Amino acid sequence: MPTTVSTARLEARINPELHALLKRAAELQGRTLTDFVVSAVQEAAQRAIEQATVIRLSLADQECFAHALLSPPEPTPALKRAFARRSALLRTE
């Protein structure tokens, strides 16, 4: 049974200089303008999503984070009360 591929259309109005630039870049890569633009937009979208979801730490921040994991501070009284309330709420009888 053949599978059907669903597509969506995207339109953008650009100035002639940008159109010429994109067309030239596509030609240099031996691609159609549509293929070039779709590929470039997909890469940009993936970069934007990665930048929004990946946390990058400096070396000093990495060391501080590792130290906190390996030697956590003692819980504060407020944290101890919160854990006690949580335990009381989650008790099943």
Secondary structure, DSSP 8 states (H G I E B T S, - for coil): ---------------HHHHHHHHHHHHHTT--HHHHHHHHHHHHHHHHHHHHH-----HHHHHHHHHHHHS-----HHHHHHHHHHHHHH---
